[in-house]
């Protein structure tokens, strides 16, 4: 980081969705807070459930201006299939802790995760908007990447996907191609964003 500041680097990204669970992260953030050169933009990924008021204060003092949080889905069954956790109350509180401190939140939703239906995606969009949980929304189709459990179990989940990079989901047993498209149309309509 010192080298980056001395060499006019404009942005550093910590790409680790479990950033706040890292060993010594509090010490690291306290060191970042001591920096005097403030033109360097620092970005990190977070699990919203990990963001209490004190960690949000520390993130703000460390001059981290932007975060990305992966909600992915609000369907409990889908989240279990994807090995993701979600505590609705903690999630909302964590995101609001960041936004109250003027930290930009890019909130991600995934479309085409096995188990999700069109209604699940639209309910996820509504949840984000109704709780004012975003500065920006990232909405992405599921990427069925080689070497992942999702790829290995694609036939079990009824996932049809492109065999060429970036291996985008085309349909699942619970979402048709049309449903996937409608998910994006709905999100754009509700959010006013170009997704």
C-alpha positions as CSV (number, residue, x, y, z in Angstrom):
1,X,0.0,0.0,0.0
2,X,2.9,2.4,0.8
3,X,4.4,1.5,-2.6
4,X,1.1,2.1,-4.3
5,X,0.7,5.5,-2.7
6,X,4.3,6.5,-3.6
7,X,3.8,5.4,-7.2
8,X,0.5,7.1,-7.9
9,X,-1.6,3.9,-8.0
10,X,-5.3,5.0,-8.0
11,X,-7.1,1.9,-6.7
12,X,-6.5,-1.2,-4.7
13,X,-9.1,-4.0,-4.4
14,X,-9.1,-6.7,-1.8
15,X,-11.0,-9.5,-3.5
16,X,-11.9,-11.7,-0.6
17,X,-15.6,-12.0,0.4
18,X,-14.5,-13.0,3.9
19,X,-12.3,-9.9,4.3
20,X,-13.5,-9.2,7.8
21,X,-12.8,-12.7,8.9
22,X,-9.1,-12.5,8.1
23,X,-6.6,-12.9,10.9
24,X,-5.5,-9.5,12.2
25,X,-7.9,-7.6,10.0
26,X,-8.6,-5.1,12.8
27,X,-4.9,-4.3,13.1
28,X,-4.7,-4.0,9.3
29,X,-7.6,-1.6,9.2
30,X,-6.2,0.5,12.0
31,X,-2.9,0.8,10.1
32,X,-4.9,1.9,7.0
33,X,-6.6,4.5,9.1
34,X,-3.2,6.1,9.9
35,X,-2.5,6.8,6.2
36,X,-2.1,10.4,5.3
37,X,-2.3,10.0,1.5
38,X,-6.1,9.8,0.8
39,X,-6.2,9.8,-3.0
40,X,-5.8,6.1,-3.2
41,X,-9.2,4.4,-3.5
42,X,-9.5,1.2,-1.5
43,X,-12.2,-1.4,-2.3
44,X,-13.1,-4.6,-0.5
45,X,-15.6,-7.4,-0.6
46,X,-17.6,-8.2,2.5
47,X,-20.2,-10.6,4.0
48,X,-22.8,-8.2,5.3
49,X,-23.5,-10.4,8.3
50,X,-20.0,-9.7,9.5
51,X,-20.4,-5.9,9.6
52,X,-21.2,-4.7,13.1
53,X,-21.2,-1.0,14.0
54,X,-17.6,-1.1,15.3
55,X,-16.3,-2.8,12.1
56,X,-18.2,-0.3,9.9
57,X,-16.6,2.5,11.9
58,X,-13.1,1.0,11.4
59,X,-13.8,0.5,7.6
60,X,-14.8,4.1,7.3
61,X,-11.7,5.3,9.3
62,X,-9.5,3.2,7.0
63,X,-10.9,5.3,4.1
64,X,-12.4,2.3,2.3
65,X,-15.0,4.0,0.2
66,X,-16.5,1.1,-1.7
67,X,-17.6,-2.4,-0.9
68,X,-19.2,-5.3,-2.8
69,X,-21.5,-7.7,-1.1
70,X,-22.9,-10.9,-2.5
71,X,-26.4,-11.5,-1.6
72,X,-26.9,-13.9,-4.5
73,X,-30.4,-15.1,-3.5
74,X,-32.8,-14.9,-0.6
75,X,-34.3,-18.4,-1.2
76,X,-33.1,-20.6,1.8
77,X,-33.2,-23.8,-0.4
78,X,-31.1,-22.2,-3.1
79,X,-28.6,-20.9,-0.6
80,X,-28.2,-24.3,0.9
81,X,-27.5,-25.8,-2.5
82,X,-24.9,-23.1,-3.1
83,X,-23.3,-23.5,0.3
84,X,-24.2,-19.9,1.2
85,X,-25.5,-18.4,4.4
86,X,-28.0,-15.6,4.9
87,X,-29.3,-14.1,8.0
88,X,-31.9,-11.5,6.8
89,X,-31.7,-9.3,9.9
90,X,-27.9,-9.3,10.2
91,X,-27.6,-8.7,6.5
92,X,-29.8,-5.6,6.5
93,X,-28.1,-4.2,9.6
94,X,-24.6,-4.9,8.1
95,X,-25.4,-3.1,4.9
96,X,-27.1,-0.2,6.6
97,X,-24.1,0.1,8.9
98,X,-21.9,0.7,5.9
99,X,-24.3,3.0,4.0
100,X,-24.8,5.2,7.2
101,X,-21.1,5.8,7.1
102,X,-21.2,6.9,3.4
103,X,-19.5,3.7,2.2
104,X,-20.7,2.8,-1.3
105,X,-22.4,-0.7,-1.5
106,X,-22.5,-2.7,-4.7
107,X,-24.9,-5.5,-4.0
108,X,-24.8,-8.6,-6.1
109,X,-27.6,-10.9,-7.1
110,X,-27.0,-14.1,-9.1
111,X,-29.5,-15.3,-11.6
112,X,-29.9,-19.0,-12.4
113,X,-28.7,-20.6,-9.2
114,X,-30.2,-24.1,-8.9
115,X,-33.4,-23.9,-6.9
116,X,-34.2,-20.3,-7.7
117,X,-37.3,-19.4,-9.6
118,X,-38.2,-16.1,-11.3
119,X,-40.3,-15.2,-8.2
120,X,-37.2,-15.8,-5.9
121,X,-35.1,-13.4,-8.0
122,X,-37.9,-10.7,-8.1
123,X,-38.4,-11.1,-4.4
124,X,-34.6,-10.6,-3.9
125,X,-34.7,-7.4,-6.0
126,X,-37.7,-6.2,-4.0
127,X,-35.8,-7.0,-0.7
128,X,-32.8,-4.9,-1.8
129,X,-34.9,-2.0,-2.9
130,X,-37.4,-1.9,-0.1
131,X,-34.6,-2.0,2.5
132,X,-32.5,0.6,0.7
133,X,-29.5,-1.7,0.6
134,X,-27.6,-0.5,-2.4
135,X,-25.8,2.3,-4.1
136,X,-25.5,0.0,-7.1
137,X,-26.7,-3.4,-8.0
138,X,-24.6,-6.1,-9.7
139,X,-26.8,-8.7,-11.3
140,X,-25.1,-11.6,-13.0
141,X,-26.1,-14.9,-14.6
142,X,-24.6,-17.9,-12.9
143,X,-21.2,-18.9,-14.4
144,X,-20.8,-22.7,-14.4
145,X,-17.0,-22.7,-14.2
146,X,-14.8,-25.7,-14.8
147,X,-13.5,-27.3,-11.6
148,X,-16.4,-26.1,-9.4
149,X,-18.9,-28.2,-7.6
150,X,-21.7,-26.4,-9.6
151,X,-20.1,-27.6,-12.8
152,X,-19.6,-31.1,-11.5
153,X,-23.2,-31.3,-10.4
154,X,-24.7,-29.4,-13.4
155,X,-26.7,-32.4,-14.7
156,X,-28.0,-33.1,-11.1
157,X,-29.2,-29.6,-10.9
158,X,-30.6,-29.6,-14.5
159,X,-28.4,-26.7,-15.5
160,X,-28.0,-26.0,-19.2
161,X,-25.0,-23.7,-19.8
162,X,-22.7,-22.4,-22.5
163,X,-19.8,-24.7,-23.1
164,X,-17.6,-21.8,-24.0
165,X,-16.3,-19.1,-21.7
166,X,-17.7,-17.5,-19.7
167,X,-19.9,-20.6,-19.2
168,X,-23.2,-18.7,-18.6
169,X,-26.3,-20.5,-17.4
170,X,-28.9,-20.8,-20.1
171,X,-31.7,-22.5,-18.0
172,X,-32.3,-24.7,-15.0
173,X,-35.1,-27.0,-14.0
174,X,-36.6,-24.1,-12.1
175,X,-35.8,-21.2,-14.5
176,X,-36.4,-21.1,-18.2
177,X,-34.3,-19.0,-20.6
178,X,-37.2,-16.6,-20.6
179,X,-37.3,-16.4,-16.8
180,X,-33.6,-15.5,-16.7
181,X,-34.2,-12.7,-19.2
182,X,-37.3,-11.5,-17.2
183,X,-35.2,-11.4,-14.0
184,X,-33.0,-8.7,-15.6
185,X,-35.9,-6.8,-17.1
186,X,-37.7,-6.8,-13.7
187,X,-34.6,-5.6,-11.9
188,X,-33.9,-2.8,-14.3
189,X,-37.5,-1.7,-14.1
190,X,-37.6,-1.7,-10.3
191,X,-34.1,-0.2,-9.7
192,X,-33.9,2.3,-12.6
193,X,-30.4,1.0,-13.3
194,X,-29.0,-0.4,-16.6
195,X,-28.1,-3.9,-15.7
